[in-house]
Amino acid sequence: MLQYKEIITYIFIIGAAQGLLLTVFLFRKKENKIANRLLAVTMFFFAIDLILEAAAVTGEIKKYPFLIVLMQAFPYLYGPAIYLYVFFITRGIKKFNYKFLLHYLPFVLVQIYYLFFFFLEPPSYQINLVYVESSLPWHVLVVSYITPIYGGLYLALTAYKGYKFNNELKNKFSSIDKHNLSWIKFIIVGSILIWIVAIFMTTLQIIYGNEIRPELVSYLAISVFIYAMAYKGLRQPEVVWMVADEQSANRKTKNNISYKKSGLSEEFASDTVEKLNRVMKNEEPYLKNDLNLPELAYMVNVSTHNLSEIINTKLNQNFYDFINKYRVEEVKRLIKDDRENRFSILAIGMEAGFSSKSAFYSAFKKATGITPAQFRSDTRKNN
């Protein structure tokens, strides 16, 4: 019967193999090349880290003390790497700037710190870094304990980038499904769970002492994360940024209207709201499922900046919710007209301009408090 150490070892090795396969896959992807290669390097280090941890579980790593020193600094890579990946992929960055290497400076400093002690202390000292078989100096424990805090800070930055990207999309697009937010959310949520586990286990170690080995549970979480990434990553399409050139759209406006960042006059805002309402009623642009802000700004004859400001400040909505409000009203009208239930609810949603079932149901429930099916049922009862 397998012992728990053998089971953990197998899990780590399989996770490492998955990480290496994912590394190759990401390097070969043509979309989002810079971001995917950065993620590939991250997966490679994850894989190496898991292999070294598997060797630590079996005790084999005691034969190679210098590897113990190398693996101690790896956790300082992951926070910056995931942050930069999300930053690159949400900003559409095509070229790596060397200033981004500054994010890895703490990793370099921590690696130098551990190497310093490697050359000054006997091999038994390095072994203590993994097995904590005797008391370690306070400064070594401090470096170890601040690891999850450091990761948590980068995680907060990463989550903020994802949140900001989501808001930017909703201020420019009426449909955001093709921007593949689910993949970005998956990366962020997965990272959050890993660091929560790391912080929790480190807290237990501080409370209960050296008998607790928090890294085992943390690496199990990493293994599960890699399994999930390998499964979902194979289905990851390109994350698309702005498909319409805002400046180009502004040049197309009929009167070449200029605007200031300091705000709009009430008269101009009121006139624009009236024009916007006329366009939405008479031309029904919301029926176009990939309608974006520059296109609507051109139809209203204002700059994209002005239109975005007016929708946000005067109508108290973002562009995404503003357009979907009209689509929901169109769905309600179509359902009422379809008295014989000739069309499916999803077909009606697509006819109204929605681009996916999830976006349709989510917008309808948000606007009405009920599902489209419930609305149809209530409509039939009332009639």
C-alpha contacts under 8 A as a table, 3 or more apart, distances in Angstrom:
res1	aa1	res2	aa2	distance
2	L	6	E	6.14
2	L	7	I	6.60
3	Q	6	E	5.38
3	Q	7	I	6.46
4	Y	7	I	5.03
4	Y	8	I	6.13
5	K	8	I	5.13
5	K	9	T	6.05
5	K	57	V	6.43
5	K	58	T	7.12
6	E	9	T	4.96
6	E	10	Y	6.21
6	E	58	T	7.72
7	I	10	Y	5.20
7	I	11	I	6.26
8	I	11	I	5.06
8	I	12	F	6.21
8	I	54	A	7.58
8	I	57	V	7.90
8	I	220	L	7.75
9	T	12	F	5.16
9	T	13	I	6.18
9	T	54	A	4.93
9	T	55	A	7.85
9	T	57	V	6.68
9	T	58	T	7.34
10	Y	13	I	5.10
10	Y	14	I	6.05
10	Y	54	A	7.91
11	I	14	I	5.26
11	I	15	G	6.02
11	I	220	L	7.51
11	I	223	S	7.08
12	F	15	G	5.00
12	F	16	A	6.05
12	F	50	L	5.41
12	F	51	I	6.62
12	F	53	E	7.51
12	F	54	A	5.87
12	F	219	Y	7.49
12	F	220	L	7.14
12	F	223	S	6.29
13	I	16	A	4.98
13	I	17	A	6.20
13	I	50	L	6.79
13	I	51	I	6.03
13	I	54	A	6.77
14	I	17	A	5.03
14	I	18	Q	6.21
15	G	18	Q	5.06
15	G	19	G	6.14
15	G	47	A	7.00
15	G	50	L	7.22
15	G	223	S	4.80
15	G	224	V	7.41
15	G	226	I	6.32
15	G	227	Y	6.48
16	A	19	G	4.90
16	A	20	L	6.24
16	A	46	F	7.14
16	A	47	A	4.00
16	A	48	I	6.79
16	A	50	L	5.68
16	A	51	I	6.26
16	A	223	S	7.49
17	A	20	L	5.16
17	A	21	L	6.27
17	A	47	A	6.93
18	Q	21	L	5.12
18	Q	22	L	6.07
18	Q	47	A	7.83
18	Q	226	I	6.72
18	Q	227	Y	6.54
18	Q	230	A	6.58
19	G	22	L	5.03
19	G	23	T	6.08
19	G	43	M	5.34
19	G	44	F	6.22
19	G	46	F	6.79
19	G	47	A	5.12
19	G	226	I	6.10
19	G	227	Y	7.97
19	G	230	A	7.44
20	L	23	T	4.91
20	L	24	V	6.49
20	L	43	M	6.91
20	L	44	F	5.80
20	L	47	A	6.17
21	L	24	V	5.28
21	L	25	F	6.25
22	L	25	F	4.92
22	L	26	L	6.02
22	L	40	A	6.98
22	L	43	M	6.98
22	L	230	A	5.83
22	L	233	G	7.77
23	T	26	L	5.31
23	T	27	F	6.20
23	T	39	L	7.76
23	T	40	A	4.33
23	T	41	V	6.74
23	T	43	M	5.75
23	T	44	F	5.88
24	V	27	F	5.20
24	V	28	R	6.34
24	V	40	A	7.21
25	F	28	R	5.32
25	F	29	K	6.50
25	F	40	A	7.99
25	F	234	L	7.94
26	L	29	K	5.24
26	L	36	N	5.48
26	L	37	R	6.19
26	L	39	L	7.31
26	L	40	A	5.41
27	F	33	K	7.73
27	F	36	N	6.64
27	F	37	R	5.28
27	F	40	A	6.11
29	K	32	N	7.76
29	K	33	K	6.67
29	K	36	N	7.23
30	K	33	K	5.58
31	E	36	N	7.83
31	E	237	P	7.89
31	E	238	E	5.47
32	N	35	A	5.56
32	N	36	N	5.94
32	N	89	I	6.62
32	N	92	G	7.31
32	N	94	K	7.47
32	N	238	E	6.46
32	N	239	V	7.27
33	K	36	N	5.24
33	K	37	R	6.05
33	K	94	K	7.33
34	I	37	R	5.30
34	I	38	L	6.26
34	I	88	F	7.46
34	I	93	I	7.29
34	I	94	K	6.04
34	I	95	K	6.71
34	I	96	F	6.91
35	A	38	L	5.18
35	A	39	L	6.30
35	A	84	L	7.85
35	A	85	Y	5.21
35	A	86	V	7.75
35	A	88	F	5.46
35	A	89	I	5.68
35	A	93	I	7.73
36	N	39	L	4.96
36	N	40	A	6.00
36	N	85	Y	7.45
37	R	40	A	4.75
37	R	41	V	6.24
38	L	41	V	5.24
38	L	42	T	6.34
38	L	81	A	7.12
38	L	85	Y	6.39
39	L	42	T	4.91
39	L	43	M	6.15
39	L	81	A	7.19
39	L	82	I	7.29
39	L	85	Y	6.24
40	A	43	M	5.07
40	A	44	F	6.19
41	V	44	F	4.96
41	V	45	F	6.39
42	T	45	F	5.24
42	T	46	F	6.20
42	T	77	L	7.86
42	T	78	Y	6.90
42	T	81	A	6.42
42	T	82	I	7.84
43	M	46	F	4.87
43	M	47	A	6.13
43	M	226	I	7.89
44	F	47	A	5.07
44	F	48	I	6.28
45	F	48	I	5.02
45	F	49	D	5.90
45	F	74	F	7.46
46	F	49	D	5.06
46	F	50	L	6.19
46	F	222	I	7.74
47	A	50	L	5.13
47	A	51	I	6.29
48	I	51	I	5.06
48	I	52	L	6.23
49	D	52	L	5.19
49	D	53	E	6.13
49	D	71	M	6.37
49	D	74	F	7.13
50	L	53	E	4.98
50	L	54	A	6.05
50	L	219	Y	6.85
50	L	223	S	7.79
51	I	54	A	5.05
51	I	55	A	6.30
52	L	55	A	4.98
52	L	56	A	6.21
52	L	61	I	7.15
52	L	67	L	7.52
52	L	68	I	7.81
52	L	71	M	7.13
53	E	56	A	4.80
53	E	57	V	6.23
53	E	216	L	7.96
53	E	219	Y	7.80
54	A	57	V	5.10
54	A	58	T	6.42
55	A	58	T	5.23
55	A	59	G	5.90
55	A	60	E	5.04
55	A	61	I	5.05
56	A	59	G	4.93
56	A	60	E	6.23
56	A	61	I	5.18
56	A	62	K	7.43
56	A	130	V	7.30
57	V	60	E	7.84
58	T	61	I	7.73
59	G	62	K	5.83
60	E	63	K	5.90
60	E	64	Y	7.79
61	I	64	Y	5.31
61	I	65	P	6.61
61	I	67	L	7.16
61	I	68	I	7.01
62	K	65	P	5.64
62	K	127	I	6.40
64	Y	67	L	5.80
64	Y	68	I	7.34
65	P	68	I	5.23
65	P	69	V	6.93
65	P	123	P	5.97
65	P	126	Q	5.94
65	P	127	I	6.49
66	F	69	V	5.25
66	F	70	L	6.52
66	F	118	F	7.16
66	F	126	Q	7.53
67	L	70	L	5.01
67	L	71	M	6.29
68	I	71	M	5.45
68	I	72	Q	6.65
68	I	126	Q	6.33
68	I	127	I	6.96
68	I	129	L	7.32
68	I	130	V	7.03
69	V	72	Q	5.55
69	V	73	A	7.72
69	V	111	Q	7.90
69	V	114	Y	5.94
69	V	115	L	6.50
69	V	118	F	6.81
69	V	126	Q	6.44
69	V	129	L	7.77
70	L	73	A	6.35
70	L	74	F	7.42
70	L	111	Q	6.96
70	L	114	Y	7.75
70	L	115	L	7.75
71	M	74	F	5.40
72	Q	75	P	7.22
72	Q	111	Q	7.64
72	Q	114	Y	7.58
72	Q	129	L	7.93
73	A	76	Y	5.64
73	A	77	L	7.48
73	A	107	F	6.10
73	A	110	V	5.93
73	A	111	Q	5.41
73	A	114	Y	7.83
74	F	77	L	5.42
74	F	78	Y	7.28
74	F	107	F	7.37
75	P	78	Y	5.60
75	P	79	G	7.58
75	P	147	T	6.88
75	P	151	G	7.81
76	Y	79	G	6.50
76	Y	80	P	7.62
76	Y	104	Y	7.82
76	Y	106	P	6.89
76	Y	107	F	5.00
76	Y	110	V	7.97
76	Y	147	T	6.76
76	Y	150	Y	7.56
76	Y	151	G	7.16
77	L	80	P	5.95
77	L	81	A	6.07
77	L	104	Y	6.66
77	L	107	F	6.02
78	Y	81	A	5.03
78	Y	82	I	6.06
78	Y	151	G	7.41
79	G	82	I	5.58
79	G	83	Y	6.19
79	G	150	Y	7.58
79	G	151	G	4.91
79	G	152	G	7.66
79	G	154	Y	5.19
79	G	155	L	6.36
80	P	83	Y	5.04
80	P	84	L	6.00
80	P	103	H	5.85
80	P	104	Y	6.71
80	P	154	Y	6.29
81	A	84	L	5.24
81	A	85	Y	6.12
82	I	85	Y	5.03
82	I	86	V	6.28
82	I	158	T	7.33
82	I	187	I	7.88
82	I	191	S	8.00
83	Y	86	V	5.35
83	Y	87	F	6.09
83	Y	154	Y	6.48
83	Y	155	L	7.07
83	Y	157	L	6.96
83	Y	158	T	4.83
84	L	87	F	4.81
84	L	88	F	5.89
84	L	100	F	7.94
85	Y	88	F	5.20
85	Y	89	I	6.07
86	V	89	I	5.22
86	V	90	T	5.97
86	V	158	T	6.74
86	V	161	K	7.22
86	V	162	G	7.18
86	V	184	I	6.90
87	F	90	T	5.43
87	F	91	R	6.06
87	F	158	T	7.63
87	F	161	K	6.66
88	F	91	R	5.33
88	F	92	G	5.79
88	F	93	I	5.05
88	F	94	K	7.96
89	I	92	G	5.24
89	I	93	I	6.76
89	I	239	V	6.82
90	T	162	G	7.73
90	T	165	F	6.41
90	T	239	V	7.61
90	T	241	W	7.04
91	R	241	W	7.22
92	G	240	V	7.83
92	G	241	W	6.35
93	I	96	F	7.59
96	F	100	F	7.57
97	N	100	F	5.90
98	Y	101	L	5.48
98	Y	102	L	7.90
99	K	102	L	5.78
100	F	103	H	5.88
100	F	104	Y	7.94
101	L	104	Y	5.43
101	L	105	L	7.04
102	L	105	L	5.19
103	H	106	P	7.24
104	Y	107	F	5.29
104	Y	108	V	6.47
105	L	108	V	5.09
105	L	109	L	6.22
106	P	109	L	5.06
106	P	110	V	6.05
107	F	110	V	5.20
107	F	111	Q	6.05
108	V	111	Q	5.08
108	V	112	I	6.18
109	L	112	I	5.11
109	L	113	Y	6.12
110	V	113	Y	4.86
110	V	114	Y	6.30
110	V	143	V	7.88
111	Q	114	Y	5.26
111	Q	115	L	6.09
112	I	115	L	5.03
112	I	116	F	5.97
113	Y	116	F	5.19
113	Y	117	F	6.76
114	Y	117	F	5.31
114	Y	118	F	6.18
115	L	118	F	4.75
115	L	119	F	6.39
116	F	119	F	5.60
116	F	120	L	6.44
117	F	120	L	4.95
117	F	121	E	5.61
118	F	121	E	5.57
118	F	122	P	7.39
118	F	123	P	7.60
118	F	125	Y	7.90
118	F	126	Q	6.65
119	F	122	P	7.84
121	E	125	Y	6.10
121	E	126	Q	7.76
122	P	125	Y	5.63
122	P	126	Q	7.35
123	P	126	Q	5.29
123	P	127	I	6.50
124	S	127	I	5.10
124	S	128	N	6.36
125	Y	128	N	5.14
125	Y	129	L	6.79
126	Q	129	L	5.20
126	Q	130	V	7.40
127	I	130	V	5.64
127	I	131	Y	6.22
127	I	132	V	7.54
127	I	133	E	7.96
128	N	131	Y	5.05
128	N	132	V	4.35
128	N	133	E	5.38
128	N	134	S	6.45
128	N	136	L	7.28
129	L	132	V	5.74
129	L	136	L	7.65
131	Y	213	R	7.97
132	V	135	S	6.75
132	V	136	L	7.21
132	V	210	N	6.17
133	E	210	N	7.94
136	L	140	V	6.49
136	L	141	L	6.77
137	P	140	V	5.49
137	P	141	L	6.67
138	W	141	L	5.12
138	W	142	V	6.18
139	H	142	V	4.96
139	H	143	V	6.30
140	V	143	V	5.26
140	V	144	S	6.30
141	L	144	S	4.98
141	L	145	Y	5.98
142	V	145	Y	5.07
142	V	146	I	6.12
143	V	146	I	5.52
143	V	147	T	6.63
144	S	147	T	5.53
145	Y	148	P	6.80
145	Y	149	I	7.66
145	Y	202	T	6.73
146	I	149	I	5.02
146	I	150	Y	6.02
147	T	150	Y	5.15
147	T	151	G	6.19
148	P	151	G	4.89
148	P	152	G	5.87
148	P	195	W	6.34
148	P	198	A	6.09
148	P	199	I	5.42
148	P	202	T	7.85
149	I	152	G	4.92
149	I	153	L	6.30
149	I	199	I	7.47
150	Y	153	L	5.29
150	Y	154	Y	6.62
151	G	154	Y	5.26
151	G	155	L	6.04
151	G	195	W	6.84
152	G	155	L	4.82
152	G	156	A	6.18
152	G	195	W	6.52
153	L	156	A	5.16
153	L	157	L	6.48
154	Y	157	L	4.99
154	Y	158	T	6.10
155	L	158	T	4.93
155	L	159	A	6.10
155	L	188	I	7.64
155	L	191	S	7.18
155	L	192	I	6.73
156	A	159	A	5.14
156	A	160	Y	6.15
157	L	160	Y	5.07
157	L	161	K	6.26
158	T	161	K	5.11
158	T	162	G	6.34
158	T	188	I	6.96
159	A	162	G	5.09
159	A	163	Y	6.11
159	A	188	I	6.28
160	Y	163	Y	4.99
160	Y	164	K	5.99
161	K	164	K	5.09
161	K	165	F	6.04
162	G	165	F	5.09
162	G	166	N	6.20
162	G	184	I	7.06
162	G	185	K	7.28
162	G	188	I	7.79
163	Y	166	N	5.16
163	Y	167	N	6.40
164	K	167	N	5.15
164	K	168	E	6.16
165	F	168	E	5.01
165	F	169	L	6.18
166	N	169	L	5.25
166	N	170	K	6.35
166	N	181	L	7.56
167	N	170	K	5.12
167	N	171	N	6.26
168	E	171	N	5.13
168	E	172	K	6.48
169	L	172	K	5.22
169	L	173	F	5.67
169	L	176	I	6.69
169	L	320	Y	7.97
170	K	173	F	5.49
170	K	174	S	6.83
170	K	176	I	7.26
170	K	318	N	6.13
170	K	319	F	5.82
170	K	320	Y	4.66
170	K	321	D	7.52
171	N	293	L	7.43
171	N	308	S	6.75
171	N	318	N	5.17
171	N	319	F	4.64
171	N	320	Y	6.16
172	K	292	N	5.66
172	K	293	L	4.80
172	K	294	P	7.69
172	K	308	S	7.93
172	K	319	F	6.14
172	K	320	Y	7.22
173	F	176	I	6.31
173	F	290	D	7.29
173	F	291	L	6.51
173	F	292	N	4.45
173	F	293	L	6.10
173	F	319	F	6.67
173	F	320	Y	5.85
174	S	289	N	7.21
174	S	290	D	6.40
174	S	291	L	5.72
174	S	292	N	5.90
174	S	293	L	7.93
174	S	319	F	6.55
174	S	320	Y	4.42
174	S	321	D	7.59
174	S	323	I	6.02
174	S	324	N	6.93
175	S	178	K	7.60
175	S	289	N	6.63
175	S	290	D	5.86
175	S	291	L	7.42
175	S	320	Y	6.97
175	S	354	F	7.34
175	S	355	S	6.57
175	S	359	A	7.80
176	I	179	H	5.50
176	I	180	N	7.57
176	I	181	L	7.70
177	D	180	N	5.83
177	D	181	L	7.09
177	D	355	S	7.63
177	D	356	S	7.39
177	D	359	A	7.60
178	K	239	V	7.39
178	K	240	V	6.92
179	H	238	E	7.74
179	H	239	V	5.00
179	H	240	V	4.87
179	H	241	W	6.82
180	N	183	W	5.81
180	N	184	I	7.20
180	N	236	Q	7.94
180	N	237	P	7.22
180	N	238	E	7.51
180	N	239	V	5.54
180	N	240	V	7.56
181	L	184	I	5.18
181	L	185	K	6.06
181	L	239	V	7.83
182	S	185	K	5.04
182	S	186	F	5.96
183	W	186	F	4.96
183	W	187	I	6.34
183	W	232	K	7.95
183	W	236	Q	6.92
184	I	187	I	5.19
184	I	188	I	6.30
185	K	188	I	5.10
185	K	189	V	5.91
186	F	189	V	5.25
186	F	190	G	5.87
187	I	190	G	5.24
187	I	191	S	6.13
188	I	191	S	5.15
188	I	192	I	6.14
189	V	192	I	4.97
189	V	193	L	6.27
190	G	193	L	5.25
190	G	194	I	6.37
190	G	225	F	6.33
191	S	194	I	5.13
191	S	195	W	6.27
192	I	195	W	5.32
192	I	196	I	6.07
193	L	196	I	5.06
193	L	197	V	6.24
193	L	221	A	7.92
194	I	197	V	5.22
194	I	198	A	6.24
194	I	218	S	6.61
194	I	221	A	5.81
194	I	222	I	6.55
194	I	225	F	7.98
195	W	198	A	4.79
195	W	199	I	5.96
196	I	199	I	5.20
196	I	200	F	6.05
197	V	200	F	5.15
197	V	201	M	6.07
197	V	217	V	7.35
197	V	218	S	6.01
197	V	221	A	7.47
198	A	201	M	5.29
198	A	202	T	6.03
198	A	214	P	6.88
198	A	215	E	7.39
198	A	217	V	7.79
198	A	218	S	5.40
199	I	202	T	5.17
199	I	203	T	6.12
200	F	203	T	5.14
200	F	204	L	6.38
201	M	204	L	5.00
201	M	205	Q	6.27
201	M	212	I	7.95
201	M	213	R	7.82
201	M	214	P	4.68
201	M	215	E	7.74
201	M	217	V	7.51
201	M	218	S	7.69
202	T	205	Q	4.96
202	T	206	I	6.29
202	T	214	P	5.74
203	T	206	I	5.11
203	T	207	I	6.25
204	L	207	I	5.07
204	L	208	Y	5.83
204	L	209	G	7.73
204	L	212	I	7.00
204	L	214	P	7.78
205	Q	208	Y	5.30
205	Q	209	G	5.08
205	Q	210	N	6.27
205	Q	211	E	7.44
205	Q	212	I	5.12
205	Q	213	R	7.00
205	Q	214	P	6.74
206	I	209	G	5.58
206	I	210	N	7.94
208	Y	211	E	7.19
208	Y	212	I	6.86
209	G	212	I	6.35
210	N	213	R	7.19
213	R	216	L	6.15
213	R	217	V	7.94
214	P	217	V	5.76
214	P	218	S	6.34
215	E	218	S	4.87
215	E	219	Y	5.92
216	L	219	Y	5.24
216	L	220	L	6.24
217	V	220	L	4.98
217	V	221	A	6.30
218	S	221	A	5.10
218	S	222	I	6.33
219	Y	222	I	4.78
219	Y	223	S	6.10
220	L	223	S	5.03
220	L	224	V	6.35
221	A	224	V	5.18
221	A	225	F	6.15
222	I	225	F	4.93
222	I	226	I	6.17
223	S	226	I	5.15
223	S	227	Y	6.25
224	V	227	Y	5.07
224	V	228	A	6.26
225	F	228	A	5.18
225	F	229	M	6.08
226	I	229	M	4.91
226	I	230	A	5.98
227	Y	230	A	5.25
227	Y	231	Y	6.39
228	A	231	Y	5.16
228	A	232	K	6.08
229	M	232	K	5.10
229	M	233	G	5.25
230	A	233	G	5.14
230	A	234	L	6.38
231	Y	234	L	5.93
231	Y	235	R	7.51
232	K	235	R	5.43
232	K	236	Q	6.45
233	G	236	Q	4.92
240	V	243	V	7.41
242	M	245	D	7.03
244	A	249	A	7.65
244	A	292	N	7.65
244	A	294	P	6.97
245	D	248	S	5.23
245	D	249	A	6.21
245	D	294	P	7.67
246	E	249	A	5.05
246	E	250	N	6.19
246	E	294	P	5.80
246	E	304	T	6.91
247	Q	250	N	4.99
247	Q	251	R	6.32
248	S	251	R	5.15
248	S	252	K	6.59
249	A	252	K	5.17
249	A	253	T	6.92
249	A	294	P	5.48
249	A	295	E	7.01
249	A	297	A	7.86
249	A	298	Y	6.56
249	A	304	T	7.84
250	N	253	T	5.47
250	N	256	N	7.11
250	N	294	P	7.31
250	N	297	A	7.94
250	N	298	Y	7.21
250	N	302	V	7.72
250	N	303	S	5.44
250	N	304	T	6.75
251	R	256	N	6.34
252	K	256	N	7.46
252	K	298	Y	6.66
253	T	256	N	5.39
253	T	257	I	7.29
253	T	297	A	7.83
253	T	298	Y	5.34
253	T	301	N	5.25
253	T	302	V	6.48
253	T	303	S	7.18
254	K	298	Y	7.98
254	K	301	N	6.17
255	N	301	N	7.38
257	I	302	V	6.42
257	I	303	S	6.60
258	S	303	S	7.43
259	Y	264	L	7.95
259	Y	303	S	7.57
259	Y	305	H	7.83
259	Y	306	N	6.91
260	K	263	G	6.26
260	K	264	L	7.57
264	L	268	F	6.71
264	L	269	A	6.41
264	L	306	N	7.67
265	S	268	F	5.32
265	S	269	A	6.18
266	E	269	A	5.05
266	E	270	S	6.02
267	E	270	S	5.19
267	E	271	D	6.17
268	F	271	D	5.17
268	F	272	T	6.09
269	A	272	T	5.09
269	A	273	V	6.17
269	A	310	I	6.40
269	A	314	K	7.67
270	S	273	V	5.13
270	S	274	E	6.34
271	D	274	E	5.18
271	D	275	K	6.29
272	T	275	K	5.04
272	T	276	L	5.92
272	T	300	V	7.50
272	T	302	V	7.84
272	T	307	L	7.89
272	T	310	I	7.94
273	V	276	L	4.95
273	V	277	N	6.12
273	V	310	I	7.54
274	E	277	N	5.18
274	E	278	R	6.29
275	K	278	R	5.09
275	K	279	V	6.18
275	K	300	V	6.20
276	L	279	V	5.17
276	L	280	M	6.17
276	L	300	V	5.88
277	N	280	M	5.13
277	N	281	K	6.10
278	R	281	K	5.14
278	R	282	N	5.84
278	R	283	E	7.91
279	V	282	N	5.33
279	V	283	E	5.31
279	V	284	E	6.86
279	V	285	P	7.63
279	V	299	M	7.24
279	V	300	V	6.79
280	M	283	E	5.79
280	M	284	E	4.92
280	M	285	P	6.21
280	M	286	Y	7.26
281	K	284	E	5.69
284	E	287	L	6.05
285	P	288	K	5.78
285	P	291	L	7.17
285	P	296	L	7.49
286	Y	289	N	6.88
286	Y	291	L	6.72
286	Y	323	I	5.87
286	Y	324	N	7.54
286	Y	326	Y	6.77
286	Y	327	R	6.39
286	Y	352	A	7.65
286	Y	353	G	6.04
287	L	327	R	7.16
287	L	351	E	7.19
287	L	352	A	5.43
287	L	353	G	4.10
287	L	354	F	7.80
288	K	291	L	5.45
288	K	353	G	5.46
289	N	353	G	4.49
289	N	354	F	5.52
289	N	355	S	5.52
290	D	355	S	7.59
291	L	295	E	6.72
291	L	296	L	7.39
292	N	295	E	5.57
292	N	296	L	6.58
293	L	296	L	5.28
293	L	297	A	6.05
293	L	304	T	6.35
293	L	307	L	7.94
293	L	308	S	7.53
293	L	319	F	7.10
294	P	297	A	4.96
294	P	298	Y	6.17
294	P	303	S	7.73
294	P	304	T	5.45
295	E	298	Y	5.22
295	E	299	M	6.52
296	L	299	M	5.04
296	L	300	V	6.24
297	A	300	V	5.10
297	A	301	N	5.80
297	A	302	V	5.28
297	A	303	S	5.86
297	A	304	T	5.37
297	A	307	L	6.23
298	Y	301	N	4.88
298	Y	302	V	6.40
298	Y	303	S	7.41
302	V	306	N	6.52
302	V	307	L	6.44
303	S	306	N	5.28
303	S	307	L	6.24
304	T	307	L	5.14
304	T	308	S	5.99
305	H	308	S	5.21
305	H	309	E	6.13
306	N	309	E	5.10
306	N	310	I	6.11
307	L	310	I	5.11
307	L	311	I	6.15
308	S	311	I	5.26
308	S	312	N	6.10
308	S	318	N	7.59
308	S	319	F	6.97
309	E	312	N	5.17
309	E	313	T	5.82
309	E	314	K	7.73
310	I	313	T	5.30
310	I	314	K	5.08
310	I	315	L	6.74
311	I	314	K	5.72
311	I	315	L	4.93
311	I	316	N	6.33
311	I	317	Q	5.83
311	I	318	N	6.28
311	I	319	F	6.65
311	I	322	F	7.54
312	N	315	L	5.85
312	N	316	N	4.77
312	N	317	Q	4.90
312	N	318	N	5.37
312	N	319	F	7.64
313	T	316	N	5.18
313	T	317	Q	7.54
317	Q	321	D	6.14
317	Q	322	F	5.93
318	N	321	D	5.54
318	N	322	F	6.10
319	F	322	F	5.03
319	F	323	I	6.21
320	Y	323	I	5.56
320	Y	324	N	6.20
321	D	324	N	5.05
321	D	325	K	5.98
321	D	363	A	7.77
322	F	325	K	5.34
322	F	326	Y	7.07
323	I	326	Y	5.47
323	I	327	R	6.54
324	N	327	R	4.76
324	N	328	V	6.04
324	N	354	F	7.83
324	N	363	A	6.54
325	K	328	V	5.19
325	K	329	E	6.42
325	K	363	A	7.69
325	K	367	A	6.97
326	Y	329	E	5.09
326	Y	330	E	6.21
327	R	330	E	4.94
327	R	331	V	6.17
327	R	349	G	7.94
327	R	352	A	5.36
327	R	353	G	6.20
327	R	354	F	7.15
328	V	331	V	4.98
328	V	332	K	6.26
328	V	352	A	7.57
328	V	363	A	7.24
328	V	364	F	5.77
328	V	367	A	7.43
329	E	332	K	5.07
329	E	333	R	6.28
330	E	333	R	5.06
330	E	334	L	6.14
330	E	352	A	5.72
331	V	334	L	5.10
331	V	335	I	6.08
331	V	348	I	6.21
331	V	349	G	5.96
331	V	352	A	5.81
332	K	335	I	5.19
332	K	336	K	6.26
332	K	375	F	7.86
333	R	336	K	5.20
333	R	337	D	6.23
334	L	337	D	5.02
334	L	338	D	6.03
334	L	348	I	6.76
335	I	338	D	5.09
335	I	339	R	7.28
335	I	341	N	7.99
335	I	345	I	7.83
335	I	348	I	7.37
335	I	376	R	6.31
336	K	339	R	6.22
336	K	376	R	7.54
336	K	379	T	6.82
338	D	341	N	5.43
338	D	342	R	6.53
338	D	343	F	7.22
339	R	342	R	7.87
339	R	380	R	7.69
341	N	344	S	7.15
343	F	347	A	6.30
343	F	348	I	6.68
344	S	347	A	5.18
344	S	348	I	6.41
345	I	348	I	5.11
345	I	349	G	6.29
345	I	372	P	6.90
345	I	373	A	7.05
346	L	349	G	4.97
346	L	350	M	6.28
346	L	357	K	6.54
347	A	350	M	5.15
347	A	351	E	6.13
348	I	351	E	4.96
348	I	352	A	6.22
349	G	352	A	5.11
349	G	353	G	6.70
349	G	354	F	5.72
349	G	357	K	7.70
349	G	360	F	6.20
350	M	353	G	5.30
350	M	354	F	4.89
350	M	355	S	6.17
350	M	356	S	7.30
351	E	354	F	7.31
354	F	357	K	7.66
354	F	359	A	6.83
354	F	360	F	5.66
355	S	359	A	7.09
355	S	360	F	7.49
356	S	359	A	5.41
356	S	360	F	6.15
357	K	360	F	5.06
357	K	361	Y	6.11
358	S	361	Y	5.37
358	S	362	S	5.96
359	A	362	S	5.19
359	A	363	A	6.01
360	F	363	A	5.39
360	F	364	F	6.10
361	Y	364	F	5.18
361	Y	365	K	6.01
361	Y	371	T	6.60
361	Y	372	P	7.01
362	S	365	K	5.32
362	S	366	K	6.11
363	A	366	K	5.08
363	A	367	A	6.15
364	F	367	A	5.22
364	F	368	T	5.97
364	F	369	G	7.53
364	F	370	I	7.29
364	F	371	T	6.50
364	F	372	P	6.68
365	K	368	T	5.34
365	K	369	G	4.74
365	K	370	I	4.98
365	K	371	T	5.30
365	K	372	P	7.58
366	K	369	G	5.70
366	K	370	I	7.94
368	T	371	T	7.78
370	I	374	Q	6.16
370	I	375	F	6.66
371	T	374	Q	5.19
371	T	375	F	6.30
372	P	375	F	4.97
372	P	376	R	6.19
373	A	376	R	5.11
373	A	377	S	6.19
374	Q	377	S	5.02
374	Q	378	D	6.07
375	F	378	D	5.13
375	F	379	T	6.01
376	R	379	T	5.05
376	R	380	R	6.25
377	S	380	R	5.26
377	S	381	K	6.31
378	D	381	K	5.11
378	D	382	N	6.20
379	T	382	N	5.25
379	T	383	N	6.27
380	R	383	N	5.15
